[in-house]
Each structure stands twice: as structure tokens, then as C-alpha cells.
């Protein structure tokens, strides 16, 4: 039965294990020598920004930058595109401003890069489109050179490529600051984790289909996560909007108990709980999941690196166990943690026969959707 509901986002998810190392190598080759080492050594601040999924990638890259910039006197920050464009103090000299956009087309990305250049920042466009407005505007165009794929919408492989490229950038900056062999070490860690993940992908796909089938009649969805995984939860929510038009809210495990626990009707929202067993929030997340199931009657799908029972979750839940990873490289976990929820979103759209992006229409009309045509104001 599952084969009848194959879909574009599923095919992208299943390709990730094949894309991982070629993408790493393409990103490493693209960044090598792109920015002079003396410029990298002179940085004191790295700001990474983007719109939509690209902003989520910026958030999830913070762990890699934290590792590779440690002790250097340089810090990494992430910012929403509207904040970087209109509100944030970009700080001028010693600042590297990285604007992430696979297409390179949004007006806000070009605005950010122009604003950064006027403020004396070193500007980088991280993009997959060499002739894009972003690439032409920035001081440096860092191209992901992602291998082509027939079913590339909505963007999941591009999101993966942006994440990998940011990890590569962080490691390469670490090398410029004296961490010999950081890029090769990171590649080896990615290869090892990808090799652990690949054999589990069919079982993950099966679990996602089971959840989608059981929840297709629900009133909506929610993803609950904390820390770096909060952005993964946001990505799952974005895929639901893009593939089926369904609402999928995002909440952290503490605020859920303050606010979202009172939503109604009970039992109507299929809920994803994302966890990493080494995170400090794990007991709070477990208590929240138990409350969701036992008091709110929610169906919950736990995505974690250990069985739910080992995390303190005593309520009956669906679950998907991802491979464990050395906490030193926990940021690599974020390359895969959104896949179960994305698979379920794709299956949901197929099961209810909803075309992606609600069939398109005005969503892609530049007169209505102004992501690319909105006026640029350099403030």
C-alpha cells in the first residue's frame, strides 16, 4: 500500500544518504580558497541569516560554529532575514555576513548583502545559483553546487546542502584559526553517521507512513522540540504547509505546558516530539510528552536517538529511533532529525490527494507573492 503514495518529498528524503558525501565534497571544494585566510583570521563576528528554511539552517549551524570558533575570540550569531535587513546592528569591520538562499533570488537577501557591504562587513552569498542576484551582490559567492535531482520541490535537498555547506564553512574557519585537519575530521564523522543512518531509512519510512495513515483525519499537527532541534521542528512545520497546506504549529516543551496544552479539541493534533538524549532538556520533554498523551489524548510520534522509554516517556507513543552520535558532533544529528516528520508530511499530502503548494496558482504569482519583487531599502 505504501508504494501507492510515493511522492516528491519522500524521494528527496530517501536520496539524502546518497547526497551526503558528494555534497560535502562539493561544498569543501567551493569554499577552499574562496576567502583569504588572513581575512578569516581577522574576523570577530559571523552573522548567518536567511529566509524560511535558510534561516532554520542558520540556527542549526550554530553548534558547528561554536565548536570550530571556540577560543578564537570570534563568535557566531544567527538572525532572521527581516532582522538582519531592517533592525540588526551589523557592526562593520571584523564581521562576516553570510546570507543563505539556494535560489539567491529573494529581495531581502540582496538587501541584507547590500546593507552589510555599506556597513563594512565581508559579505558571502551561500547559494546554489551562480548567476543569482545574491551571488552578484556579495563579495564572495559560496556555491553549494548541489547535484541535480528530478523532484526538487519543495526544497529539502537544498536545505540539507545549505546545512552541510555551513558546517564545512565552520570547519574551514577552524582550520584557518589553527585547528589542523578539521575539515577532514568532519567529513569522517559525517560519513560514519551517514553509514549508521542509511540502513535504518526504510524502517524510518515505514514509521512515517504509519503515522501519516493514522493521522490523516486529524485537525492539524504540532512539532515540539527544544534547543537546536527547535529549528528542525520548524522545518517539519514548513513542509506540512508546502505539501498539503495543513497547519503545523511549533512549540518548545516548556511553553507547551503554559499555552498549547489548552488547545482543543483534545486528541486532534498529531504531534511530533524531537529529542536528543544528551540535551539538558530531556526530562522536561519527557514530562511534556507524557502530559500530551495522558491528559490531552494527543497521538505523539517521538523522534529521538534512544527508545522513548529510555528517555523517561512512559505514555504510549509512536517512535522512530535515530542512530546515536558523539555529543561533540551532535550538530550532525540535525542533518537527519527532520526526515521522519518530512516523510510523514509527504505521505499525508499523498493520502489526502492534496497537490503541493495547494496547486500553486497565486502562490507563485510575483504580483501577489513579493518575496522577489519587494522593494529594497538599505537602512
SVG drawing of the C-alpha trace seen along z (x, -y; Angstrom):
<svg xmlns="http://www.w3.org/2000/svg" viewBox="-13 -54 60 56">
<polyline fill="none" stroke="black" stroke-width="0.4" points="0.0,0.0 2.8,-2.4 4.2,-2.3 0.9,-3.8 1.7,-7.0 5.3,-7.6 5.9,-11.4 8.4,-14.0 9.4,-14.8 9.8,-11.2 12.2,-10.7 14.3,-13.6 14.4,-12.2 15.5,-8.8 18.2,-10.4 19.9,-12.2 22.1,-9.2 23.4,-9.3 23.8,-13.0 25.6,-13.4 29.3,-12.9 29.1,-14.3 27.6,-17.4 30.2,-17.7 32.9,-17.3 31.3,-19.9 30.9,-22.4 34.5,-21.8 35.9,-22.4 33.7,-25.5 34.9,-27.1 38.5,-26.2 40.4,-29.4 37.2,-31.4 38.1,-33.9 41.7,-34.7 43.0,-33.0 44.1,-36.4 40.6,-37.7 39.2,-34.7 41.7,-35.1 40.8,-38.7 37.1,-38.1 35.5,-38.7 31.9,-38.1 30.0,-35.8 26.3,-36.6 24.4,-33.9 20.9,-34.8 18.3,-33.7 14.6,-33.5 12.3,-30.5 14.2,-27.2 17.5,-29.1 17.0,-30.8 16.5,-27.4 19.7,-26.2 21.5,-29.2 20.1,-28.3 21.2,-24.7 24.7,-25.6 25.4,-27.4 26.7,-24.2 29.3,-23.7 30.5,-27.3 30.6,-27.1 32.8,-24.1 35.2,-25.4 35.4,-29.0 36.0,-28.1 38.8,-30.1 39.3,-32.3 37.6,-35.4 35.2,-35.2 31.5,-34.5 28.7,-33.3 25.1,-34.7 22.1,-33.9 19.3,-36.3 16.0,-36.3 16.3,-38.0 14.0,-40.9 16.1,-41.5 19.4,-41.5 17.9,-43.8 16.0,-46.3 16.9,-46.1 20.2,-44.4 23.4,-46.4 25.7,-44.7 28.8,-46.1 31.1,-46.8 34.7,-45.8 35.7,-42.2 32.2,-40.9 31.4,-38.2 27.8,-38.4 26.6,-35.2 23.2,-35.3 21.8,-31.8 19.5,-31.3 19.5,-28.3 17.9,-30.3 19.6,-33.6 16.5,-35.4 14.7,-36.9 14.8,-40.7 15.5,-40.6 18.7,-38.6 20.1,-41.1 19.1,-43.9 21.0,-42.3 24.1,-41.9 24.0,-45.5 23.4,-46.7 26.3,-44.6 28.7,-46.0 27.8,-49.6 28.5,-48.7 31.9,-47.4 31.1,-43.7 32.7,-40.9 29.7,-39.5 29.1,-36.0 26.1,-34.6 25.6,-30.9 23.6,-29.8 23.2,-27.1 22.6,-29.6 25.8,-31.2 24.0,-33.9 21.6,-34.9 21.1,-38.4 22.6,-37.3 25.7,-35.9 26.2,-39.1 25.7,-41.3 28.0,-39.6 31.8,-40.0 32.0,-36.2 29.6,-33.6 29.9,-30.3 28.2,-27.9 26.8,-24.6 26.9,-23.0 24.3,-20.5 23.9,-17.7 20.6,-18.0 17.6,-15.9 14.3,-15.5 12.0,-16.1 13.5,-19.1 10.4,-20.9 9.7,-21.7 13.3,-22.3 14.6,-19.5 17.8,-18.6 18.7,-22.3 18.1,-22.7 20.4,-19.7 23.0,-21.3 22.9,-24.6 23.4,-22.9 26.3,-20.9 27.9,-23.9 27.6,-25.9 29.2,-23.0 32.0,-23.0 32.5,-26.7 32.7,-26.4 35.3,-23.7 37.3,-25.6 37.3,-28.6 38.5,-26.4 41.4,-25.3 42.3,-29.0 42.4,-29.6 44.7,-26.7 42.6,-23.5 44.6,-21.3 42.6,-18.7 39.2,-20.0 37.5,-19.6 38.7,-16.0 37.8,-15.1 34.3,-16.5 33.9,-14.5 34.9,-11.3 32.3,-12.0 29.6,-12.7 30.5,-9.5 30.3,-7.4 27.0,-8.8 25.5,-8.5 26.6,-4.9 24.7,-4.3 21.6,-6.1 21.3,-4.6 20.3,-1.0 17.6,-2.5 16.0,-4.6 13.4,-2.0 12.2,-1.4 12.0,-5.2 10.0,-5.5 7.6,-2.7 7.1,-4.5 6.4,-7.8 3.9,-6.2 2.2,-4.6 1.8,-7.9 0.5,-9.7 -2.0,-6.9 -3.2,-7.0 -3.4,-10.8 -4.9,-11.7 -8.2,-12.6 -6.9,-14.9 -7.4,-18.7 -3.7,-19.6 -0.2,-19.0 2.3,-20.3 6.0,-19.8 7.6,-20.1 11.3,-20.5 13.9,-22.5 17.4,-23.9 18.9,-23.3 16.1,-20.8 13.5,-23.6 14.6,-24.6 14.2,-21.0 10.6,-21.2 10.2,-24.4 11.3,-22.7 8.7,-19.9 6.1,-22.5 7.1,-24.3 6.9,-21.0 3.3,-20.5 2.4,-23.9 4.1,-23.4 3.0,-19.9 -0.6,-19.8 -1.5,-23.3 -2.1,-21.9 -1.2,-24.0 1.6,-22.6 2.5,-24.7 5.8,-24.6 6.3,-24.9 9.0,-24.2 8.4,-21.7 8.1,-24.3 5.8,-26.8 3.6,-23.9 2.6,-23.4 1.9,-27.1 -0.1,-27.6 -0.6,-24.9 -1.9,-22.3 -5.2,-24.0 -5.9,-23.9 -9.0,-22.0 -10.4,-19.6 -8.5,-17.1 -6.7,-14.4 -7.0,-16.3 -3.4,-17.3 -0.8,-14.8 2.3,-15.8 6.0,-15.2 8.4,-15.4 12.0,-15.7 14.7,-14.8 18.5,-14.2 19.3,-12.2 22.4,-14.2 20.4,-17.5 19.8,-19.1 16.0,-19.4 15.3,-15.7 13.4,-15.3 11.2,-18.4 10.5,-17.0 9.6,-13.6 7.2,-15.1 5.6,-17.1 5.1,-14.1 3.5,-12.2 1.2,-15.1 0.3,-15.3 -0.8,-11.7 -2.3,-11.1 -4.1,-14.4 -4.6,-15.8 -5.1,-12.4 -2.7,-13.5 -1.2,-11.0 2.5,-11.6 5.4,-10.4 8.8,-10.6 11.9,-11.1 15.0,-10.5 18.3,-8.8 17.1,-6.3 13.8,-4.5 11.2,-6.6 11.1,-4.5 14.8,-5.2 14.1,-9.0 11.5,-8.8 8.5,-8.7 6.0,-6.3 3.0,-7.1 2.2,-5.0 3.7,-6.7 4.8,-6.0 8.5,-6.3 11.4,-6.4 14.9,-5.8 17.7,-7.5 21.4,-6.5 23.3,-7.8 26.2,-10.2 29.2,-11.5 27.9,-14.7 31.0,-16.6 29.4,-16.3 25.8,-16.5 25.1,-19.1 25.4,-16.3 22.2,-14.8 20.4,-17.9 21.1,-16.8 18.7,-13.9 16.3,-14.6 13.7,-16.3 13.5,-13.4 10.8,-11.3 8.5,-14.3 9.1,-15.3 8.4,-11.8 5.1,-11.8 4.2,-15.2 4.7,-13.9 2.7,-10.8 -0.1,-13.0 -0.4,-15.1 -0.5,-11.9 -3.1,-10.2 -5.5,-13.2 -4.7,-13.8 -3.6,-17.4 -1.3,-18.9 1.9,-20.5 1.7,-24.3 -2.1,-23.9 -1.7,-23.6 0.5,-26.7 -1.7,-29.4 -1.2,-32.8 1.4,-31.4 3.9,-31.7 2.5,-34.9 5.1,-37.7 2.3,-40.3 1.0,-38.6 3.9,-36.8 6.5,-39.6 9.5,-37.6 11.5,-38.5 9.8,-41.8 9.5,-43.6 11.4,-46.9 14.9,-47.0 15.6,-49.6 19.1,-49.8 18.7,-51.1"/>
</svg>
